Each structure stands twice: as structure tokens, then as C-alpha cells.
Amino acid sequence: MLIVMKPTATASEIDGVVNIVEAVGFRAHPMPGATRTAIGITGNEGPIDGRRFENLPGVAEVIRVTKPYKLITLDLRPDKTVIRVGDAMIGDSELAIIAGPCAIESREQAFAIAKIVQQSGARFFRGCVWKPRTSPYTFQGLGDIGWEIMSAVREEFGLKIVTEAVEESHVELIEKYGDVIQIGARNMQNFSLLKRAGRSRVPVLLKRGMAATLEEWLLAAEYIMAEGNYNVILCERGVRT
């Protein structure tokens, strides 16, 4: 369900609707827009009667959402999403370039590539500290040593760090040392990882899983947003041949 507030709705009126939604056992997701705020409602507590919200102060209309995803839909937030990462942005009028190696292999490699990335005008450096691989014998990343290198790259070149979380414990490290959490194609339906990323305040770059339908991809993003993190970047990974 979606509650659309009037453009003139006050903060106290919006808070009032949120409080009532939560009082009946659901979760409210306020989404401020350019002209009005919409409030998405999620939860597994059974049906909810939209009529109880229609006459609340500040409410313009109540819309029942029939799509399986409730928060990522443009019905909730029709305005273009702009994600701020420090002093850099993704989704505004400027093209945001994320560039860097697949995996961090050494300090020399990372610094050489970061210098080129910086000189090209890009603001985001992508390099994975951990790498999920098809083969158990393939290089899987430097681990903790890689974090020292990535931290040095951020300090030396002023680039925003994008790196992959392979398991839940990695999210906390990215919150401390990185700027964007990447969830790779192989983990697109790792639901515990999606939920943990959803509880983070760090933006999430979500890659489309191999052979995943658009709906499956959007529902994976919904897992993140349902936990309260609305800064989700969808990344089309490519095709298999």
C-alpha cells in the first residue's frame, strides 16, 4: 500500500501517519519527493484497510500496490533517484564512472590503476578485497591486507571506494573503510546478505544475478529497501555465451 501525502503536508502530519502505520504492526517507509512525500507500507501482518488512512490530516490519497515489489516501484518515488556518496553523486546530470580492477592484487597494481582512474576524471574506484570465484583454486582476493591498500588509495587519490561484500561480516568493514557496498551476481539472492546491507547506511550496488529475471532482480533490491536502505544502484552484469 502507498499513502500519498499532500504537497502541503507538514512534518507532524507525516509523522502522524507513520506512527499509525507502525501502531497496527506494519512498517512505514517515508519517501520525500520534489513536490510531495509518499509513504510505502510493508509487513506480513495480513491485509490492511486503506480507509483508515484516507481522512488523516495531510493525506491526499491511498493507493493499493499490486506489484510484488512495494518500495522500488516508481509509484512510490517517481522522481529521479540521486545517491550522494560524500561529495560525489550517482544519478544526477553528470555521468558517474566506476572504474578499477576486478580484484586488488597488490599495492603497486592498485595505485597504478587508481592514478589513471583519477586522471580520467572518475570519482569512484572499484576493487574487490574478496572475490567469489567459480573455481575454489582461483585467486579469491587479498582479504584484510587488501583493506589497507584500499584505505591508502582513498586517502592518496580522494576516490570513493566500491568493493564487494561476500558475506555479512564484510558489510561492517565496508561501512568502516569503503563508500559503496557491491553485491555481486552470485549473491543476488543471498537474502541474509541483502538484509544486512539493507540495515546499513552505505549505498548498495546490486548486480543482476546470472539468468535472473527482471522481477527477481527487483525483488532482491526490495529486500535491501525493506530494511530501510533506499540507496540502491542496479547494475546490469551482462550475458552468458
C-alpha positions in Angstrom: 0.0 0.0 0.0 1.1 3.5 -0.8 0.0 6.7 1.1 0.5 9.8 -0.9 0.7 13.0 1.2 -0.4 16.4 0.0 2.3 18.8 -1.1 1.3 21.0 1.8 1.6 18.2 4.4 3.6 19.2 7.4 6.3 17.1 9.1 4.0 16.4 12.0 1.2 15.2 9.7 3.7 12.8 8.0 4.9 11.6 11.4 1.3 11.1 12.5 0.7 8.7 9.5 3.9 6.9 10.2 3.0 6.4 13.8 -0.4 5.0 13.0 1.0 2.6 10.4 3.6 1.3 12.9 1.0 1.1 15.7 -1.0 -1.5 13.7 2.1 -3.7 13.2 3.3 -2.6 9.7 6.5 -0.8 8.7 6.3 2.7 7.2 8.8 3.9 4.6 8.6 7.7 4.0 10.0 8.8 0.6 10.3 12.6 0.3 10.0 13.7 -3.3 10.4 17.0 -5.2 6.7 18.0 -4.6 5.3 15.6 -2.0 6.1 12.7 0.3 4.8 9.2 -0.3 4.8 6.6 2.4 5.2 2.9 1.5 3.8 0.3 3.8 5.3 -3.2 4.1 4.8 -6.1 6.5 3.4 -9.6 6.9 0.7 -8.9 9.3 -2.2 -9.6 6.9 -4.4 -7.2 5.0 -4.6 -3.6 5.9 -7.7 -1.4 5.4 -6.6 1.7 3.5 -9.7 3.6 4.5 -8.3 4.2 8.0 -5.7 6.5 6.4 -7.8 8.3 3.8 -9.1 11.0 6.2 -6.0 11.6 8.2 -4.6 15.2 8.1 -2.3 15.7 5.2 -3.2 12.6 3.2 -4.0 13.1 -0.5 -4.8 9.5 -1.5 -4.2 5.9 -0.6 -3.1 3.5 -3.4 -3.1 -0.3 -3.2 0.1 -1.6 -4.8 -0.5 -4.8 -6.8 3.1 -5.4 -7.9 5.1 -7.9 -5.8 7.7 -5.2 -5.0 6.4 -2.3 -3.0 9.3 0.1 -2.4 11.4 0.0 -5.6 8.4 0.9 -7.8 8.2 4.3 -9.4 4.7 4.6 -8.0 6.3 5.4 -4.6 9.1 7.7 -5.8 8.6 8.9 -9.4 11.4 11.5 -9.1 14.8 10.5 -10.4 16.9 8.9 -7.7 20.2 10.7 -6.9 22.5 8.9 -4.5 25.1 11.1 -2.6 28.4 9.4 -1.8 30.3 12.1 0.2 30.9 14.9 -2.3 30.2 12.7 -5.3 26.8 11.8 -6.7 25.2 9.0 -8.8 22.1 9.7 -10.8 22.4 13.5 -11.3 23.1 15.2 -14.6 26.7 14.1 -14.6 27.7 10.6 -15.7 29.2 8.7 -12.8 32.1 6.4 -13.7 33.1 3.5 -11.5 36.4 2.1 -12.6 39.1 -0.2 -11.3 40.5 -3.7 -11.3 38.3 -6.8 -10.7 40.4 -7.6 -7.6 43.1 -5.9 -5.6 46.3 -7.9 -6.2 49.0 -5.6 -4.8 49.6 -2.1 -3.6 51.5 -1.3 -6.8 48.7 -2.5 -9.0 46.0 -0.6 -7.1 48.0 2.7 -7.0 48.8 2.5 -10.7 45.2 2.0 -11.7 43.9 4.5 -9.2 46.1 7.1 -10.6 44.7 6.5 -14.1 41.1 6.5 -12.8 41.7 9.8 -11.0 43.3 11.4 -14.1 40.4 10.3 -16.2 38.0 12.3 -14.0 36.2 9.4 -12.5 35.2 9.7 -8.8 34.8 6.0 -7.9 37.4 3.3 -7.6 36.2 -0.3 -7.8 38.4 -3.0 -6.5 37.5 -6.2 -4.7 39.1 -7.3 -1.5 37.3 -10.6 -1.5 36.2 -12.4 -4.7 33.7 -15.2 -5.0 35.1 -17.5 -7.8 33.7 -20.4 -9.8 36.8 -22.4 -9.0 38.0 -22.9 -5.4 41.5 -22.8 -6.7 41.3 -19.4 -8.3 42.6 -16.3 -6.5 39.9 -15.1 -4.1 41.3 -11.7 -3.0 43.8 -10.4 -0.5 41.4 -10.2 2.4 42.4 -7.9 5.2 45.6 -6.8 3.5 43.5 -5.5 0.7 41.7 -3.2 3.1 45.0 -1.5 4.0 45.6 -0.9 0.3 42.1 0.4 -0.4 42.3 2.8 2.5 45.5 4.1 1.2 44.0 4.5 -2.3 41.1 6.6 -0.8 43.5 8.8 1.1 46.0 9.3 -1.6 43.7 9.8 -4.6 40.4 11.0 -3.0 38.4 8.3 -4.8 35.2 6.8 -3.4 35.7 3.1 -2.7 33.4 0.5 -4.2 34.0 -3.1 -3.1 32.1 -6.4 -2.8 30.7 -7.9 0.3 30.8 -11.7 0.0 29.3 -12.4 3.5 27.5 -10.5 6.2 30.6 -9.7 8.3 32.1 -7.8 5.3 29.4 -5.2 5.4 30.7 -3.8 8.7 34.2 -3.5 7.2 32.9 -1.7 4.1 31.0 0.7 6.4 34.3 1.5 8.1 36.7 1.6 5.2 34.6 1.9 2.0 31.9 4.0 0.4 29.6 1.7 -1.6 28.7 -2.0 -0.9 28.8 -4.1 -4.0 26.7 -7.3 -4.0 27.8 -9.5 -6.9 25.7 -11.6 -9.3 26.4 -14.8 -7.4 25.0 -13.2 -4.2 22.0 -11.5 -5.7 19.7 -13.9 -3.8 21.8 -14.3 -0.7 18.9 -13.0 1.3 20.7 -12.7 4.7 23.4 -10.6 3.0 20.8 -8.4 1.3 19.1 -7.8 4.6 22.3 -6.9 6.3 23.2 -4.5 3.5 19.7 -3.1 4.0 20.4 -2.2 7.6 23.5 -0.3 6.5 23.6 3.4 5.7 26.1 2.8 2.9 24.7 2.8 -0.7 24.4 -0.6 -2.3 25.3 -1.5 -5.8 23.3 -4.7 -6.7 24.4 -6.7 -9.7 21.8 -8.8 -11.6 22.2 -12.5 -11.0 23.0 -14.9 -13.8 19.8 -15.9 -15.6 17.8 -13.7 -13.2 14.5 -12.3 -14.4 13.9 -8.5 -14.0 11.3 -9.3 -11.3 13.8 -11.4 -9.4 16.3 -8.6 -9.6 13.9 -6.0 -8.4 12.7 -8.2 -5.6 16.4 -8.6 -4.5 16.6 -4.8 -4.3 13.3 -4.9 -2.4 15.0 -7.0 0.3 17.5 -4.2 0.8 15.0 -1.4 0.8 12.6 -3.2 3.1 15.3 -3.0 5.8 15.5 0.8 5.4 18.3 1.4 2.9 16.8 3.1 -0.1 20.1 4.0 -1.8 20.2 1.1 -4.2 22.1 1.1 -7.5 21.1 -1.5 -10.0 23.9 -2.9 -12.1 23.3 -5.0 -15.3 26.1 -7.5 -15.3 26.0 -8.8 -18.9 25.1 -12.0 -20.7 26.4 -15.6 -20.9 27.5 -17.1 -24.1 
